[in-house]
Amino acid sequence: MGTVLLRDTARPQVRAAAQRIFSHLTAGSPVETALWAEGLTLVMGTRAELCSGSGAAADPALKPRLRKPDAPPFFIDLSAKQLRWRIEHPGAEALAKACLHHLPESPLVWDASAGLGRDALLLAARGAQVVMHERHPAVYLMLLDALLRVQEAQIYSFPLPRLIYGTVLECSGQTDQRPQVIYYDPMFPQRRKSALVKKEMQVFHQLVGKDEDVLETAAGLSRICTRRLVIKRPVDAAPLCTDKLQPAYQIDGGGCRFDCCLPARA
Ligand SMILES: C[S@@+](CC[C@H](N)C(=O)[O-])C[C@H]1O[C@@H](n2cnc3c(N)ncnc32)[C@H](O)[C@@H]1O
């Protein structure tokens, strides 16, 4: 059982979203959840962050039960220096090329795997209208909070991506709108555990784990987009393929690869 803790200082939108997901959640009373593993606590206050340790680590007033290693709190920062630099210095960006090349201005892009929201933000900065989907409740709440923080601070002048809780496959039935592009970047097993700097990222990996449904999801997404499905893959991994899903071309992204697939005809 993981733990969720809502503080009085959480933003109203975060509070409302958290209470929709966790129906018995009230401010100040931690709630246990089977949605993620014991040892991780999502604390929603002035910032939404994930702490390593049960409720005890997140709130010293609570009786200690389990203390995990000393990982610093993990939070999503859409104003991070490196991300802002990438946004402000458009170059030969493989992601933008894979998703936006040869499309009319301001295409509609659905990001099927929002995660930390960085790729979606980059695509929005390059002119796409982006709707991102995230199904993990803790990631969704941290990302919602991160979006609200950059919005309040008026860090970016372009329209920010919109965030939806759930999967594209669940949500697409609720609208007739179809995106030109769907971008899909699922979780793969973590390969390197050594670097200390990545310690907080290990908490994220511990939270989300590996996505087990990548092939079915990719096949479903390829039936929804109208121009292309872009799948991010590790450089040395085979493409995700079915008889109706094959990359038409690939773009080298340095440390990763973007497989660009044409829409599947139903
Ligand atoms: C590797 S991360 C994505 C990173 C993201 N591209 C970024 O720029 O930060 C994968 C995320 O997608 C989410 N995810 C995976 N499959 C999904 C699906 N079918 N629907 C919604 N979210 C999904 C996972 O919960 C995880 O948070």
The ligand as a MOL file (V3000), in Angstrom:
LIG
                    3D

  0  0  0     0  0            999 V3000
M  V30 BEGIN CTAB
M  V30 COUNTS 27 29 0 0 0
M  V30 BEGIN ATOM
M  V30 1 C 8.5660 7.3300 -20.2990 0
M  V30 2 S 7.2970 8.2360 -19.5190 0 CHG=1
M  V30 3 C 6.9570 9.4870 -20.7090 0
M  V30 4 C 7.9260 10.6080 -20.6340 0
M  V30 5 C 7.4590 11.8040 -21.4270 0
M  V30 6 N 7.5510 11.5850 -22.8490 0
M  V30 7 C 8.2070 13.0550 -21.0210 0
M  V30 8 O 8.6020 13.8320 -21.8820 0
M  V30 9 O 8.3930 13.2760 -19.8310 0 CHG=-1
M  V30 10 C 5.8810 7.2180 -19.7080 0
M  V30 11 C 4.6430 7.7570 -18.9900 0
M  V30 12 O 3.5160 7.4040 -19.7550 0
M  V30 13 C 2.5140 6.8630 -18.9450 0
M  V30 14 N 1.7730 5.9190 -19.7940 0
M  V30 15 C 2.2420 4.7950 -20.3710 0
M  V30 16 N 1.3040 4.2090 -21.1310 0
M  V30 17 C 0.2030 5.0020 -21.0310 0
M  V30 18 C -1.0970 4.9230 -21.6000 0
M  V30 19 N -1.4510 3.9180 -22.4130 0
M  V30 20 N -1.9800 5.9060 -21.2970 0
M  V30 21 C -1.6340 6.9310 -20.4670 0
M  V30 22 N -0.4170 7.0460 -19.8920 0
M  V30 23 C 0.5000 6.0990 -20.1780 0
M  V30 24 C 3.2490 6.2190 -17.7970 0
M  V30 25 O 2.4110 6.1630 -16.6530 0
M  V30 26 C 4.4210 7.1630 -17.6000 0
M  V30 27 O 4.1050 8.1940 -16.7100 0
M  V30 END ATOM
M  V30 BEGIN BOND
M  V30 1 1 1 2
M  V30 2 1 2 3
M  V30 3 1 2 10
M  V30 4 1 3 4
M  V30 5 1 4 5
M  V30 6 1 5 6
M  V30 7 1 5 7
M  V30 8 2 7 8
M  V30 9 1 7 9
M  V30 10 1 10 11
M  V30 11 1 11 12
M  V30 12 1 11 26
M  V30 13 1 12 13
M  V30 14 1 13 14
M  V30 15 1 13 24
M  V30 16 1 14 15
M  V30 17 1 14 23
M  V30 18 2 15 16
M  V30 19 1 16 17
M  V30 20 1 17 18
M  V30 21 2 17 23
M  V30 22 1 18 19
M  V30 23 2 18 20
M  V30 24 1 20 21
M  V30 25 2 21 22
M  V30 26 1 22 23
M  V30 27 1 24 25
M  V30 28 1 24 26
M  V30 29 1 26 27
M  V30 END BOND
M  V30 END CTAB
M  END
